[in-house]
Amino acid sequence: MLVTVRFSYIADVIPPRCRNPRPVRFDNGVEVVTLREIEALAAPVAIISTKADEPVPVRIEYRWFEGQLWTSCNVFGCQRQAQTSGGTDFDYSSPGSELSLITESATLSDHRLGIYVSSSVGQEAIGQYLQHWARGLIFIEGKLYRPAGEPRYVVMTFGLSNNHGGTSVLCTDYSNSNIKEDAYFSLFQLAQAQQYAARIAAARGDTRSFRSEPGLSFQVLIPEAVQIVNRIDLRVAA
């Protein structure tokens, strides 16, 4: 699928009878990008997450393609995120055959499509950015997919301990550098995550404020897609 992107950019121009260049905005930038359309069999479903405590259980299918996971909806913390506040527009929007990024803003952006680039980097750099952006999109059976983080379990603590706040096993799809690596577990390690959380809760005195069920269940259809590894030895871990 070809998409013609029209965009604004800023370039340094020396005005007539001047010596020094000045930044000038242009609205004539054009870049044609190709969005790949692939067969469903080329990107099989690797992981299915299910949130059962909803009026209608919510499922997210993660497909496996080019060594990474892809989803057709925006996912954060292993939960679907609507594109508008309080909305139900979870699926990614197609850019169509033409996309306008002509703007007076300093940034060319389209949050629905994941485009964020400064207009001041110039026409060539914006074109390169758009080509790279297009490689991060694929169409499968008419649906737009974008890369997604690998679901994983994380043990987190809140508050001041002794049941102020608490200890929980949660789901996430990225690693926070403020949380030590030992607190992250793969989808194959729920029991280890729960055991680790129980030790943390006991050490903190969280006798009541302790949650070991993450609230989501996962079905792994392609084991290769699970790449998170936690090698902590719970026999000696504090």
C-alpha positions in Angstrom: 0.0 0.0 0.0 1.4 3.4 -1.0 0.9 6.4 1.1 1.7 9.9 0.0 2.7 12.0 3.0 2.7 15.8 2.6 4.5 17.7 5.3 6.0 21.0 6.5 9.6 21.5 7.1 12.0 24.3 8.1 15.1 25.1 6.0 17.7 27.9 6.3 17.4 30.4 3.5 19.5 33.5 2.7 17.0 36.2 1.8 17.8 38.6 -1.1 20.4 41.2 -0.2 21.2 39.4 3.0 24.3 37.4 4.1 23.0 35.3 6.9 20.6 32.4 6.5 17.2 32.5 8.2 14.8 29.7 9.1 11.9 29.6 6.6 8.9 27.2 6.8 7.9 25.3 3.7 4.7 23.3 3.2 5.7 21.5 0.0 7.4 18.4 1.5 6.3 15.1 -0.1 7.4 11.5 0.7 5.8 8.4 -0.7 6.1 5.4 1.6 5.1 1.8 1.3 3.2 0.0 4.0 3.6 -3.8 3.8 0.6 -6.0 3.3 1.2 -9.5 4.4 -0.7 -12.8 4.7 -2.0 -13.8 8.1 0.0 -17.0 7.9 3.2 -15.0 7.7 2.5 -13.4 11.1 0.8 -16.1 13.2 -0.8 -15.4 16.5 1.8 -16.0 19.2 0.2 -14.9 22.4 -3.4 -14.3 23.5 -4.1 -12.3 26.6 -7.6 -12.4 28.2 -9.0 -10.0 30.8 -12.0 -11.9 32.2 -13.3 -9.5 34.8 -15.1 -7.4 32.2 -18.8 -7.6 31.1 -17.4 -9.1 27.9 -13.9 -10.7 28.3 -11.3 -8.6 26.5 -8.8 -10.5 24.3 -5.6 -9.1 22.7 -3.9 -11.1 20.0 -0.1 -10.7 19.6 1.2 -11.7 16.3 4.8 -12.8 15.6 6.6 -11.3 12.6 10.3 -10.5 12.0 11.2 -11.6 15.5 8.9 -9.3 17.3 5.3 -9.0 18.5 2.6 -6.9 16.8 -0.9 -5.9 17.8 -3.8 -4.2 16.0 -4.5 -2.0 19.0 -2.6 0.4 21.2 -1.4 -1.6 24.3 0.1 -0.2 27.5 0.6 -2.2 30.6 -1.0 -5.2 28.7 -4.3 -3.3 28.4 -6.0 -1.8 25.4 -5.7 2.0 25.2 -8.4 4.0 23.4 -7.1 6.6 21.0 -9.5 9.2 22.4 -10.1 9.8 26.1 -12.9 7.6 27.4 -13.5 6.2 23.8 -13.8 2.8 22.4 -11.5 3.4 19.3 -8.9 0.8 20.3 -7.8 -0.4 16.9 -5.1 1.5 15.1 -6.4 3.8 12.3 -5.2 3.4 8.7 -3.5 6.5 7.3 -5.3 6.1 3.9 -3.6 6.8 0.6 -2.7 10.4 1.6 -1.6 11.8 4.9 -1.2 15.5 5.6 1.4 16.6 8.2 1.3 20.2 7.1 1.3 22.3 10.2 2.5 25.6 11.7 3.7 23.6 14.8 7.3 22.9 15.6 6.5 19.2 15.6 4.9 17.1 12.9 2.8 14.6 14.8 0.0 12.2 14.5 -0.5 10.3 17.8 -2.8 7.8 16.2 -0.1 6.7 13.9 2.9 7.2 16.1 4.5 10.0 14.2 6.6 12.6 16.1 9.3 14.5 14.3 10.6 18.0 14.5 10.0 20.2 11.5 13.4 21.8 12.0 15.4 18.7 11.1 14.8 19.5 7.4 13.1 18.0 4.4 15.6 15.1 3.8 15.7 14.0 7.5 11.9 14.1 7.7 11.7 11.9 4.6 14.1 9.4 6.1 12.1 9.4 9.3 8.9 8.7 7.4 10.5 5.7 5.6 11.6 4.3 8.9 8.1 4.9 10.4 6.5 3.0 7.5 8.6 -0.1 8.1 7.1 -0.3 11.6 3.6 -0.8 10.1 2.0 -3.8 8.5 -1.4 -4.7 7.2 -3.0 -8.1 7.8 -6.4 -8.8 6.4 -7.1 -5.1 6.2 -6.1 -4.4 9.8 -3.1 -2.1 10.7 -0.6 -3.6 13.1 2.3 -2.0 15.0 5.1 -3.4 17.2 4.1 -4.2 20.8 6.1 -4.9 23.9 6.4 -8.4 25.2 3.9 -9.1 28.0 5.6 -10.0 31.3 4.9 -10.1 35.1 6.3 -7.6 37.5 6.3 -7.6 41.3 5.7 -4.1 42.6 5.5 -2.6 46.0 3.5 0.5 47.1 3.4 2.7 50.1 5.4 2.4 53.4 4.9 -1.3 54.0 3.0 -3.0 56.9 -0.2 -3.0 54.7 0.3 0.7 53.8 0.2 0.3 50.0 1.1 -3.3 49.6 2.7 -5.8 47.3 1.3 -7.0 43.9 2.0 -9.2 40.9 1.1 -7.1 37.9 1.4 -7.3 34.1 3.4 -5.0 32.0 5.0 -4.8 28.6 8.2 -2.8 29.2 10.9 -2.8 31.8 11.3 0.3 34.1 14.9 1.1 34.9 13.7 2.2 38.4 12.7 -1.4 39.1 15.3 -4.1 39.5 15.5 -6.8 36.9 14.8 -9.5 39.5 11.2 -8.3 39.8 10.4 -9.2 36.2 9.2 -12.6 35.1 8.2 -14.2 31.8 4.8 -15.5 30.9 6.1 -19.0 31.8 7.1 -17.9 35.3 3.8 -16.8 37.0 4.4 -19.3 39.9 7.9 -17.9 40.4 6.6 -14.3 40.3 4.0 -15.2 42.9 6.6 -16.9 45.1 8.9 -13.9 44.8 6.1 -11.5 45.6 5.1 -13.6 48.7 8.7 -13.2 50.0 8.7 -9.5 49.4 5.3 -9.1 51.1 6.4 -11.1 54.1 9.6 -9.0 54.5 7.5 -5.8 54.3 4.8 -7.0 56.6 2.1 -6.8 53.9 0.0 -9.4 55.5 -3.3 -8.2 54.1 -2.3 -5.8 51.2 -0.9 -8.6 49.0 -2.2 -9.5 45.5 -0.8 -12.5 43.7 -3.2 -12.7 40.8 -2.2 -10.3 38.0 -5.8 -10.0 36.6 -4.8 -11.2 33.1 -4.3 -14.7 31.7 -2.1 -15.5 28.8 -2.0 -18.3 26.2 1.3 -18.8 24.6 1.1 -20.4 21.1 4.6 -19.7 20.0 7.1 -20.2 22.8 9.9 -18.5 20.8 8.0 -15.2 21.3 8.6 -15.3 25.0 12.1 -13.9 25.4 12.1 -12.4 28.9 14.2 -14.6 31.2 14.4 -14.3 35.0 17.2 -16.6 36.4 16.7 -15.6 40.0 17.2 -18.5 42.4 14.2 -18.3 44.7 15.9 -20.7 47.2 18.3 -18.0 48.2 16.6 -14.8 47.1 15.5 -12.5 49.8 
